Amino acid sequence: MLPYPLLALSLILMWLLLNGFTFGQLILGIIVAVFASWGMASLRPEKPRLRKWYLLPKLFLRVVFDVLKSNAQVAWIILRGRSRKTTPGFVVLDLRVRDQIPLALLAVILTSTPGSAWLEYDSNDNTVLLHVLDLENEAQWRDTVANRYESLLMEIFA
């Protein structure tokens, strides 16, 4: 049976809208929709276990504040032009969190913050390669990620 019948129906309709309605396109659209639905079922993540859901607003406000602050810092770097040399660089961060949902949220947080980008996650070492626009202090980045985001995510999803 189809794990996501609404997804399959939507894909069939989209297929027919894009390719025109013929019997052959209908059959091909059904085949694509069935395989896509099965593929989606295999990608289904585990259900998140929110232990301390009341900390989500704290995380949200912290991330919004940091994104706004980082926007201002990146804008200042751009407006100054070449008057002050920036030092872009890479930082390898050792992570404590291992669950998929908190890892995904941490990736979204770090990538959505201007001036940093989550580049590569090594599941064997549980490390992440982070690119930073202006890397003045590696230890500060490690401390920020570990104590500002990772510890709160681990508390929420413990």
Phi, psi and chi 1 to 4 in degrees:
 res  aa     phi    psi   chi1   chi2   chi3   chi4
   1 MET       -  163.0 -152.2   62.3 -154.7      -
   2 LEU   -83.1  128.3  -73.3  176.3      -      -
   3 PRO   -73.2  -28.4   20.2  -25.8      -      -
   4 TYR  -129.6   79.9  -63.7  107.2      -      -
   5 PRO   -65.1  -34.3   14.8  -22.2      -      -
   6 LEU   -67.4  -38.4 -170.9   57.6      -      -
   7 LEU   -62.9  -45.5  172.6   67.4      -      -
   8 ALA   -61.1  -44.7      -      -      -      -
   9 LEU   -63.3  -42.3 -179.8   63.2      -      -
  10 SER   -63.1  -40.8  -60.5      -      -      -
  11 LEU   -65.8  -39.5  -71.8  172.6      -      -
  12 ILE   -62.7  -46.6  -67.7  168.3      -      -
  13 LEU   -62.7  -42.2  -70.8  174.4      -      -
  14 MET   -64.2  -40.8 -175.1   59.8   71.1      -
  15 TRP   -59.5  -45.6 -174.3  -89.8      -      -
  16 LEU   -69.1  -35.4  -67.5  175.4      -      -
  17 LEU   -66.3  -37.4  -75.8  172.0      -      -
  18 LEU   -79.4  -31.3  -69.0  172.4      -      -
  19 ASN  -110.7   -4.2  -64.3  -54.8      -      -
  20 GLY    86.0  154.0      -      -      -      -
  21 PHE   -93.0  113.3 -177.0   79.6      -      -
  22 THR  -139.2  163.9   63.5      -      -      -
  23 PHE   -62.5  -39.7 -175.3   69.0      -      -
  24 GLY   -64.6  -41.5      -      -      -      -
  25 GLN   -67.1  -34.6  -70.2  -65.4  -20.0      -
  26 LEU   -63.4  -46.1  176.3   64.3      -      -
  27 ILE   -62.8  -46.2  -62.0  -62.0      -      -
  28 LEU   -63.1  -40.6 -167.7   55.7      -      -
  29 GLY   -62.9  -38.9      -      -      -      -
  30 ILE   -65.1  -42.9  -70.2  171.1      -      -
  31 ILE   -62.3  -46.7  -68.8  170.0      -      -
  32 VAL   -61.7  -43.7  167.1      -      -      -
  33 ALA   -65.0  -40.1      -      -      -      -
  34 VAL   -65.4  -47.2  167.0      -      -      -
  35 PHE   -66.7  -37.6  -79.6  106.0      -      -
  36 ALA   -65.5  -38.2      -      -      -      -
  37 SER   -66.1  -41.9 -176.3      -      -      -
  38 TRP   -66.0  -39.4  -73.5  -18.6      -      -
  39 GLY   -62.7  -39.2      -      -      -      -
  40 MET   -64.2  -37.2 -112.3  -24.9 -109.0      -
  41 ALA   -64.9  -35.1      -      -      -      -
  42 SER   -74.3  -19.1   68.4      -      -      -
  43 LEU   -92.5   -1.0  -64.8  174.4      -      -
  44 ARG   -59.5  119.5 -174.8  178.7   -9.3 -175.1
  45 PRO   -76.9  165.5   27.5  -32.3      -      -
  46 GLU   -67.1  155.3   62.6 -162.8   38.0      -
  47 LYS   -73.0  132.8  -68.8 -153.7  176.4 -142.8
  48 PRO   -68.1  142.0   19.0  -25.5      -      -
  49 ARG  -105.8   97.0  -63.1  172.6  -47.9 -145.6
  50 LEU   -84.7  105.9  -70.9  173.1      -      -
  51 ARG   -83.8  -42.5  -59.3  -73.7  169.0  119.4
  52 LYS  -124.1   71.1  -64.1 -176.3  178.8  178.5
  53 TRP   -63.6  -24.4   58.0  -90.9      -      -
  54 TYR   -69.1  -10.8   54.3   88.0      -      -
  55 LEU   -86.7   -7.2  -68.9  175.3      -      -
  56 LEU   -59.6  -43.2  -75.4  172.5      -      -
  57 PRO   -61.2  -35.5  -23.2   32.1      -      -
  58 LYS   -62.3  -45.5  179.2 -179.7  179.4 -179.4
  59 LEU   -62.4  -44.6  176.1   66.5      -      -
  60 PHE   -60.2  -48.1  176.9   76.4      -      -
  61 LEU   -64.9  -37.7  -69.4  173.8      -      -
  62 ARG   -62.6  -44.4 -175.6  174.4  -73.4  180.0
  63 VAL   -67.8  -43.0  169.5      -      -      -
  64 VAL   -61.3  -44.7  167.2      -      -      -
  65 PHE   -60.1  -46.3  173.3   77.4      -      -
  66 ASP   -66.9  -36.1  -71.6  -12.8      -      -
  67 VAL   -66.4  -43.6  165.5      -      -      -
  68 LEU   -63.9  -43.1  -68.2  173.7      -      -
  69 LYS   -62.6  -43.9 -179.8  179.6  160.4 -171.3
  70 SER   -66.8  -36.4 -175.3      -      -      -
  71 ASN   -59.1  -44.0  -91.1  -49.2      -      -
  72 ALA   -64.5  -40.8      -      -      -      -
  73 GLN   -66.2  -42.9  -69.7  170.3  -19.4      -
  74 VAL   -66.5  -40.5  169.1      -      -      -
  75 ALA   -61.7  -39.9      -      -      -      -
  76 TRP   -64.4  -40.2 -175.8 -115.8      -      -
  77 ILE   -62.2  -42.2  -71.9  170.6      -      -
  78 ILE   -68.9  -42.6  -68.0  169.2      -      -
  79 LEU   -68.1  -32.6  -69.9  173.9      -      -
  80 ARG   -70.2  -24.5  -81.0 -173.6  -48.3 -161.7
  81 GLY    67.7 -134.7      -      -      -      -
  82 ARG   -93.1   11.0  -62.4 -174.4 -174.3  -94.2
  83 SER   -68.1  -28.9   64.1      -      -      -
  84 ARG  -128.0  129.0 -178.7 -178.1  171.6  -89.5
  85 LYS   -76.2  128.4 -174.8  169.3  169.7   61.1
  86 THR   -91.3  156.1   58.2      -      -      -
  87 THR  -123.1   82.8   53.2      -      -      -
  88 PRO   -66.8  152.9   20.4  -25.9      -      -
  89 GLY  -169.0  180.0      -      -      -      -
  90 PHE  -116.0  142.7  -62.4   94.2      -      -
  91 VAL  -128.4  132.6 -179.6      -      -      -
  92 VAL   -98.3  120.7  176.5      -      -      -
  93 LEU  -107.1  130.0  -56.6  172.3      -      -
  94 ASP   -85.2  124.3  -65.0  -44.1      -      -
  95 LEU  -102.5  149.7  -60.3  178.3      -      -
  96 ARG   -97.2  -31.5  -67.2  173.6  -70.6  158.5
  97 VAL   -74.3  139.5   65.3      -      -      -
  98 ARG  -126.2  -16.6  -69.9 -162.0  172.5  -92.7
  99 ASP   -70.0  148.2  -66.9  -27.7      -      -
 100 GLN   -64.8  -44.1  -70.6  178.7   -4.8      -
 101 ILE   -65.6  -50.8  -56.6  -65.6      -      -
 102 PRO   -62.7  -34.8  -21.2   29.6      -      -
 103 LEU   -63.0  -43.6  -86.7  173.7      -      -
 104 ALA   -63.5  -41.8      -      -      -      -
 105 LEU   -64.9  -39.9  -76.7  172.7      -      -
 106 LEU   -63.3  -39.7 -174.8   60.7      -      -
 107 ALA   -63.1  -41.9      -      -      -      -
 108 VAL   -65.4  -43.1  168.1      -      -      -
 109 ILE   -61.9  -49.2  -69.9  167.6      -      -
 110 LEU   -69.4  -33.0  -67.6  175.6      -      -
 111 THR   -79.7  -32.2  -58.8      -      -      -
 112 SER   -78.6  -13.7   64.4      -      -      -
 113 THR   -81.5  116.5  -54.3      -      -      -
 114 PRO   -58.0  139.0  -24.1   34.0      -      -
 115 GLY    98.3   -5.1      -      -      -      -
 116 SER  -140.8  152.0   65.5      -      -      -
 117 ALA  -147.1  130.3      -      -      -      -
 118 TRP   -76.8  115.5  174.8  -65.5      -      -
 119 LEU  -101.4  -44.8  -62.7  178.7      -      -
 120 GLU  -151.3  136.2  179.7 -178.6   34.7      -
 121 TYR  -114.4  127.8  173.4   68.2      -      -
 122 ASP  -106.4  106.6 -174.6   -7.5      -      -
 123 SER   -71.9  -22.2   59.5      -      -      -
 124 ASN   -69.5  -45.6  -65.1  -33.6      -      -
 125 ASP   -93.7  -10.1  -62.2  -24.9      -      -
 126 ASN    55.9   49.9 -156.6   34.0      -      -
 127 THR  -123.3  158.6   58.7      -      -      -
 128 VAL  -130.2  140.8   64.8      -      -      -
 129 LEU   -96.4  121.9  178.2   63.3      -      -
 130 LEU  -118.2  132.7 -171.9   69.8      -      -
 131 HIS   -98.2  133.5  179.2  -94.0      -      -
 132 VAL  -122.2  134.0 -179.9      -      -      -
 133 LEU   -66.2  -43.3  177.7   64.3      -      -
 134 ASP  -132.2   91.7 -166.1   11.3      -      -
 135 LEU   -92.7   95.1 -177.5   62.7      -      -
 136 GLU   -93.2  -34.5  -67.1  177.5    4.3      -
 137 ASN  -144.9  105.3 -172.4   -8.2      -      -
 138 GLU   -61.9  -40.2  -77.6 -172.1   38.9      -
 139 ALA   -62.0  -35.3      -      -      -      -
 140 GLN   -65.3  -40.6 -178.1 -178.3    3.3      -
 141 TRP   -64.2  -44.6  -85.9   95.7      -      -
 142 ARG   -59.9  -44.4  -74.0 -170.3  179.3   92.5
 143 ASP   -65.6  -42.3 -177.9   60.8      -      -
 144 THR   -61.8  -48.4  -61.2      -      -      -
 145 VAL   -65.9  -44.3  171.5      -      -      -
 146 ALA   -69.1  -45.1      -      -      -      -
 147 ASN   -94.7  -26.6  -63.9  -34.2      -      -
 148 ARG   -90.7  -38.1 -168.5  153.8  173.8   85.3
 149 TYR  -111.6  -54.0  -58.0  122.8      -      -
 150 GLU   -63.0  -43.6 -168.2  176.8   15.4      -
 151 SER   -64.1  -39.5   60.7      -      -      -
 152 LEU   -68.5  -40.4 -172.6   55.0      -      -
 153 LEU   -63.7  -39.6  -76.4  168.3      -      -
 154 MET   -66.9  -34.5  -71.7  174.2   66.9      -
 155 GLU   -69.8  -40.1 -166.5  173.9   -9.8      -
 156 ILE   -68.2  -43.3  -68.1  170.1      -      -
 157 PHE  -104.9   20.4  -67.6   98.3      -      -
 158 ALA   -59.5      -      -      -      -      -
